[in-house]
Amino acid sequence: MVMTEEDKEYELIPISPIRRLEKRLDRVEKTSSGGNFSKDLLDDVVDIVRMNQMLVDELAKSNDALRIELSKLPGRLDELITNTKELVSFIKASGEQEVTGMGPETMKPVVDKLDELVKENKKMSDKNDALLELLDDVGRKLRRSKPMPRPPNKPQRPLPIKV
């Protein structure tokens, strides 16, 4: 540093950094529009804070609703488990009743009816076989015999036209 007679400080520095700072200052002044820039920025920040607060409020409400629904879940699960246990016990009981309830006495009418149906089916099958044999015999006899000539067809007369 060089001290002059007036006790002012002077320094020798390159001018290009100073010019860059001046240009940057000019750009900042132009974009700030005379002080409106900071007010607009402040308004935008306030709007963002309000939106964030609304989102936080909505999340808090959703969280409370979810917490309430989750608190109901253990009771519902207990009820579901109880109902499932009852269903399983009913299924087991009905299975045991079916095993013990299906004795020969219970099935006797069904077996008798099935035997009767089998006998009737056998009779019908035998009758069908006999009928087929008869039809075969009739077919053979018809083929052996001479066919009788048919009477000639008389030509039909046309009907008179009504006028």
BELPE-V22470 format. One record per residue. N is the residue number from 1. PHI is phi in radians with two decimals (999 if undefined). Layout:
# BELPE-V22470
N&PHI ; N&PHI
This chain:
# BELPE-V22470
1&999 ; 2&-2.05 ; 3&-1.74 ; 4&-1.81 ; 5&-1.17 ; 6&-1.61 ; 7&1.04 ; 8&-1.75 ; 9&-1.63 ; 10&-2.34 ; 11&-2.42 ; 12&-1.78 ; 13&-2.34 ; 14&-1.21 ; 15&-1.46 ; 16&-1.08 ; 17&-1.10 ; 18&-1.16 ; 19&-1.12 ; 20&-1.08 ; 21&-1.09 ; 22&-1.12 ; 23&-1.11 ; 24&-1.11 ; 25&-1.08 ; 26&-1.09 ; 27&-1.11 ; 28&-1.11 ; 29&-1.16 ; 30&-1.19 ; 31&-1.30 ; 32&-1.35 ; 33&0.96 ; 34&1.28 ; 35&1.84 ; 36&-1.22 ; 37&-1.05 ; 38&-1.20 ; 39&-1.19 ; 40&-1.08 ; 41&-1.09 ; 42&-1.13 ; 43&-1.09 ; 44&-1.09 ; 45&-1.12 ; 46&-1.12 ; 47&-1.08 ; 48&-1.12 ; 49&-1.12 ; 50&-1.10 ; 51&-1.09 ; 52&-1.09 ; 53&-1.15 ; 54&-1.11 ; 55&-1.09 ; 56&-1.11 ; 57&-1.09 ; 58&-1.10 ; 59&-1.12 ; 60&-1.14 ; 61&-1.10 ; 62&-1.09 ; 63&-1.11 ; 64&-1.12 ; 65&-1.10 ; 66&-1.15 ; 67&-1.09 ; 68&-1.11 ; 69&-1.12 ; 70&-1.20 ; 71&-1.22 ; 72&-1.37 ; 73&-1.08 ; 74&-1.04 ; 75&-1.10 ; 76&-1.17 ; 77&-1.13 ; 78&-1.07 ; 79&-1.10 ; 80&-1.11 ; 81&-1.11 ; 82&-1.08 ; 83&-1.10 ; 84&-1.15 ; 85&-1.10 ; 86&-1.08 ; 87&-1.08 ; 88&-1.11 ; 89&-1.15 ; 90&-1.10 ; 91&-1.12 ; 92&-1.09 ; 93&-1.11 ; 94&-1.18 ; 95&-1.14 ; 96&-1.17 ; 97&-1.13 ; 98&-1.16 ; 99&-1.18 ; 100&-1.36 ; 101&-1.38 ; 102&-1.65 ; 103&-1.57 ; 104&-1.11 ; 105&-1.14 ; 106&-1.23 ; 107&-1.54 ; 108&-1.00 ; 109&-1.08 ; 110&-1.18 ; 111&-1.11 ; 112&-1.06 ; 113&-1.12 ; 114&-1.13 ; 115&-1.06 ; 116&-1.10 ; 117&-1.13 ; 118&-1.12 ; 119&-1.09 ; 120&-1.12 ; 121&-1.11 ; 122&-1.11 ; 123&-1.06 ; 124&-1.13 ; 125&-1.13 ; 126&-1.09 ; 127&-1.11 ; 128&-1.12 ; 129&-1.10 ; 130&-1.10 ; 131&-1.13 ; 132&-1.12 ; 133&-1.11 ; 134&-1.09 ; 135&-1.13 ; 136&-1.10 ; 137&-1.07 ; 138&-1.08 ; 139&-1.10 ; 140&-1.14 ; 141&-1.12 ; 142&-1.18 ; 143&-1.25 ; 144&-1.27 ; 145&-1.29 ; 146&-1.33 ; 147&-1.27 ; 148&-1.35 ; 149&-1.19 ; 150&-1.46 ; 151&-1.20 ; 152&-1.12 ; 153&-1.32 ; 154&-1.41 ; 155&-1.19 ; 156&-1.47 ; 157&-1.45 ; 158&-1.21 ; 159&-1.31 ; 160&-1.19 ; 161&-1.51 ; 162&-1.62 ; 163&-1.88
